[in-house]
Amino acid sequence: MGQRGATAQACSGGAGAATDYRAVIERAVDATGDIEAAAAFVESVGLGGLERAVERAEYEVSGLAADGREALATFERFRAAADEA
């Protein structure tokens, strides 16, 4: 299964979602460093998918939850900047 398939599966809560939320959050964190990668992430996963991954990380008491919340905040700043442009 490719990155997009694994990410979609993690976001939908399918088998393996308990560990795949990590891939979603890690990909989101990586994407915040590049506007094109951020746009691709939002297009393929969406902020809703990231929010679900963060919720799962919080449920699992994972340290990635904080990283995911930070990535969400960054995406929101990107959105606000785009709305102002």
Rosetta blueprint (number, residue, H / E / L):
1 M L
2 G L
3 Q H
4 R H
5 G H
6 A H
7 T H
8 A H
9 Q H
10 A H
11 C H
12 S H
13 G L
14 G L
15 A L
16 G L
17 A H
18 A H
19 T H
20 D H
21 Y H
22 R H
23 A H
24 V H
25 I H
26 E H
27 R H
28 A H
29 V H
30 D H
31 A H
32 T L
33 G L
34 D L
35 I H
36 E H
37 A H
38 A H
39 A H
40 A H
41 F H
42 V H
43 E H
44 S H
45 V L
46 G H
47 L H
48 G H
49 G H
50 L H
51 E H
52 R H
53 A H
54 V H
55 E H
56 R H
57 A H
58 E H
59 Y H
60 E L
61 V L
62 S L
63 G L
64 L H
65 A H
66 A H
67 D H
68 G H
69 R H
70 E H
71 A H
72 L H
73 A H
74 T H
75 F H
76 E H
77 R H
78 F H
79 R H
80 A H
81 A H
82 A H
83 D H
84 E H
85 A L
